[in-house]
Amino acid sequence: MHITSLGGGHGLYQTLVAARLSAPDSITAVVTVADDGGSSGRLRREMDIIPPGDLRMALAALAGDDDEGRFWARTLQHRFGGSGALAGHAVGNLLIAAFKEVLGDEQSALDKIAELTRSHGRVVPMCNQPLEIEAEVAGLDDDPRLIRPVRGQVAVATTPGTVRRVKLIPDRPEACGLAVAAIRDADLVTLGPGSWFSSVIPHLLIPGIVEALNSTEALKVVVLNLSAELGETQGFSSERHIHMLSQHAPSLRVDHILVDSHTIPTSAERSYLQRAAGGLGADVVFEDLRRQDSDGRSLNKHDPSKLSAALMSLHRSAREGKASD
């Protein structure tokens, strides 16, 4: 079985850990490249490279299970302290930048780090050029009807206003060929969870990615966030999250929306969510997906083991359905 997971940041990290637990034949992480903050932002401005932060996190999530792999995972994520030129930089970001200069391109750098970390999969960018996100945001003025443009991933993720729509700059960029191939050749494709406007929807603003999603024979599963995020989706219902996918990619079709069963407890809310999912040609599947602490209290994080089990159950059902046909 071949799994391809689309996203970025902490959401993609959790999905990749879940994918590893499923023990597939291969895993490919397709990663957003619009980060403009912190270490990634500094490196993309100074060295004219695609921002490495989300790529680094995916590499860390896929690092090997032995002592050597765990060492590399910790090293990639390590950040320098202090107040000097290296302060705030993650080691993995610097390695990607350095290997890119030595080897000539970012993909060679990512593949070399995957080799060093004994990776369980391959990490590829969704696009081979750095991108910017610009959002149309309401609520930044006294008149709530006024829409203001907000540019930059960090600015969009932390805006106190309400995001109405986002776009990429440059518009309609070319998809990475490796990303397109990984989607088309997969048996299971996941999108989300993660920052909705800065890690999930950007994939759907690249025509080649949407075309690959619609043409693949893979089972396609959107993993919904456990809650709205402060900033870009504050106040959003689960139903609105799905509407945002349809709004930004009207032609997109997926098979399932995977939702934590405790997030939407009432039948009325579930029926609204199912109606919204119908716009994507999908049905909604409810499963217990939350992580619990040692005292049994639910946390606002996906449990990789539960997520893995839910994804594998959907994949088995799809496979059995095809066999019976």
N, C-alpha and C positions, 0 to 999 in steps of 0.2 A: 504494500500500500504506500502511496505517495501523498504526503500532506503539504499543501502550500498555505501559508498564513500571511495575511496582509494586515499591516498596522504600523504602530510605532510606539516607542516609550514603554511605560510600565505595563500597559495593556497587552502589547505584543509579547513582552517578556513572559507574562503568565500563560499566554496561549502556547508559546513555544515550549515551556516546561510541561504543559499538559500534553502537547504533541509528542514529546519525548517519552512520556509515560505510556503512550499508546504503542510504542515500539514499532513504528512504521519502517519501511525499507529506505525511505528518504524523507527529509524535511527541507523545505525552502522557505526562508523568511523574505518577504517582499516589503521593503521598509520605506517610509516617507523620508523626504530629503528637503524639508522646508524649515528646519529649526534655525533660529537666528539668535538664540540667547546663550549666555554662559560660555563655556569652553568651545562648543560647536560654533557659535556665532563668531567668536574671535578667530577661529581657524578658517572659517569660510571667507571672512573678510581679508585676512592677512595672506592666505595662501591660494585663494580662488579654487577651493575644492568643495565637493558636496559635503554638507554638515555631517560629521561622523558620529554624533552622540547616539542617535537611535540605532545606527548600524552597530555600534559598540555594544549596546545593551542586548541586541539580538545575538551577537557573538558570545556574550557572557552567558546568556540563557541556554545556548546550545553546547557549551564547553563540556568536555568529557567528564565521566563519573569517577575516574580514578584520581589519585592524589595530584598528578600532574595537571589534569584538566581543572580540578578545583583551584589549584594554585593560580592558573592562568585566569580563571573567572574572577578571582579576587583581585588579581593584578590589573586586569582590564578596567575594573570598576573603581580602582583606587584613585582618589583625588589628592593633589598636592595642596598642602595648607600654606600658611604664612601669608606674606604680602608682596612677594616678589613676582617676577615675570611668569613663573609657573603656577602661581596661586590659582586654584580653581580648576586647573586643567585635569582631565581624567587621563590616566596612562594610556588607555585604549584609544582615545582620540588622537593622542600624539603618535601612537604606533601606526594607526591608519594613515595619518598624514605623512609620516616618515617612509613607510613602505610604498606609498603612492609615488613619492619622489624617486625612490630607489628602483621600483619595478615598472613605473611608467603610467599606471592607471589604477583607479580605485578598486576595480574588481579583482585585479591581481593581488592588491594589498589585502582585501577581505579574505580571499582564498588562502593566502599565505598564513594569516592569523588563524583561520579555521584549521589549517594543518597543524600549527603549533599547539592549539588548544584541544586537539583531538575531537573536533566538533562532531556533533550528531547530525549536522546539516549544513546547508549553504545559505549565506546571507547575500542578497542582491538588492540594490536600490530600485525603487519603482521608476526612476528616471535618472539618466546619467548626467544631469546638470542640476546645480542648486536652484531651488524654487523659492518663491515668496508667496505668502498667503495674504490676501486682502479681503476684509470682511465689510459687509454693509451692516452697520450697527445702529439700532434705535435706542432712545432713552439716554443719550448723552447730553441732551439739551432740555430746557424747560418744556419745550413742545415735544411730546413723545412721538409725534408723527415724522419728525425730521430724521433723516438717515445720514449718518456720517461714515466715510470710509476709514477703516482702521487697518494699517498694514503691519505685517510681521507676526510670526507665530506666537511669540511671547505676548505681544500686545493684544492679539485676538483671544488668547487663552485666559487673560487676566482682565478683560474689559468689564467695567461695571454696567455696561449697557446690554442690550439683547441682540444677539447675532441673528440676522435675517437670512444671510446668504454669504458664501465665500467663493472666491475665485483664486486661480493660480496666476502668478506672473513669472515667466511668460504664459500666455493663455494657450491651452490645448497643447501642452508639450508632448514630445515623442516618448513613448513608453520604452523602458529598458527591454531589449529583446530577450534577455534571460528571464525577466519577470513574466513576460507574455508566455514564453515556453513553459515555465514552471506552472502557470495557471492552466494552460491547455493540457498538459501532461499529467495533471494531478488526479487523484481519486477523491480527495476531499480538499475543499478550499474554505478557509475561514476568513472573515472580515470582522475586526473588533475583538474584544472591547478596546476602549481607549478614549482619548480626548476626541470628541466627535468631529469638531470642525478642523482640528489640526493634525490628527493622526489617522482618522477613518475616512472621512469624506474626500480628502485630497486624492486618494486612489481613484475615486470615481470621477474626478475632473480631468483624467488622462484618457482620451478616447481609446487608445490601444488596450488599456487595462479593462475598460468596460466591455469592449468587443471580445476580449479573451474570456472574460467571465461569462458572457452570454453564449459563447461558442463551445466552451469546455463541456465535456461529459461528466465532470466531477460533481459530487454532491457539494452544494454551496450553502454555507451556514453563516449567518450574521449572529455574532454573540453580543447581546445587548449589555450595556453598562448596568451596574447594580443600582446606580443612583445618578441624578444630575450632578454636574460638577460646578463648583464655585467658579464664576466667571462665564465661560462661553456657553454653557447650557443650563445656567441657574434658572430654576423654575420650569424647566422642560419636563413634560410627562414622557413616559416610555413611548406612547403613541406618537408624540411629536418627533422623537428621535427617528422613528421609522419614516415619518413624512419628510424629514430632511433628506433622507437617502433618495426618496422618490423625486423630490424637488430638484436635487442636484444631478441626478442621473435617471431621467424619466424612462429610459429604455432598459434599465437594469432589471434582471430577473434572477431571483435566488430561490432556494428550496425551503429553507427553514430560518426562522428567527428564534434563537435559543435564549430563553429568559429565566431568570431565577424565580422559582415558584413563590418565594416569600416577598418578592418585590411588589407583585401585583396580586393581592389576595382575593379581591372581589370578582364575581363573575361578570359584572357590568364592565369593569375596567378591562377584563380579559377579552370581552367581545369587541370593545373599541380597538384594542390592540390587534386582534385578528382581522378586523376590517381594514386597518391601515396596512397590515402585512399583505393583504390581498392585492394591493397596488403594485407589489413587487412579485406577485405570483407565488407567494410563500405562505406556509402555515406557521403557527406559533407553537413552540414546544416548551413546556414548563418543567423545570427540573430544579432540585436543590443544588445550588452552585456556590453557596457562600462558604468561606472559610470560618472556622470557629477557633476561639482561643482555648487555652487549657481549662478554663472554667465553663466551657460550653456556650460562651456568648458569641453571637454572630458578628463577624467583622465585615467591613465594607470592601472586601477583596474576594476575588474568585479563588476557589480552592482548585488547584491544578488537577488533583486526583478526581474530584467530582466532575470537573469540566472534561477531562479525558474520558471518563466513563460515559458521559452524556454524548459526546461526539462519536465515540465508538458504537454506541447503541444506534444512533441515527445512521451511521455508515452501514452497519450490519443490516438494518431494516431496508435500506435502499438496495443493497446488494441482493438480499433475499427477494425483494420485489422484482428486480430485473430478472433474476433466475426463474421466477414463477411465470413471468411474461414469455 
